[in-house]
Amino acid sequence: MTVMRKASKTLLVLAALSLAALGPLCQAASSATVLSIGDGDTISVLERGQKLKVRLACIDAPETAQTPFGVASRNQLKALLPLGSTVSLRVQAVDR
């Protein structure tokens, strides 16, 4: 198993989901496909036919406009989670 796969399988995320869709907060992890990388701490995924914006838990990366570290942060996340890769989502908290 590659480092990239290990990282994607253990990823903890904050998902912006409605409370109705959440069910119990202690739900099992679900699989999703990476659609895009926003910045160093935000990705978009496709989960069960729904596009979701996902914030990575416990990570505070610079925004892409904060040069040069914002772009470097985004590029590093792109290397760890290439488009089309599969990640496991576990809801840690709901953001707005």
C-alpha angles and dihedrals in degrees: 000000000000124000088247092058092046090052093049094048095052097043114132113203144183109228125200097225130147116255090242091060095045102071111184113357090229092065121142122262118276129206124245137174121238111242101172145346116238101184136316094304106027132071136170118228140179112233121175091339094310125113110225133185107224129196116203113239120244093007124114106182125175118264116255090251090061097088134236099003097045093060092043090051092050092048091051092052089048089055092050095044111030117194110276095027120132121243133183115236122208117176110230097168139343118248113209 
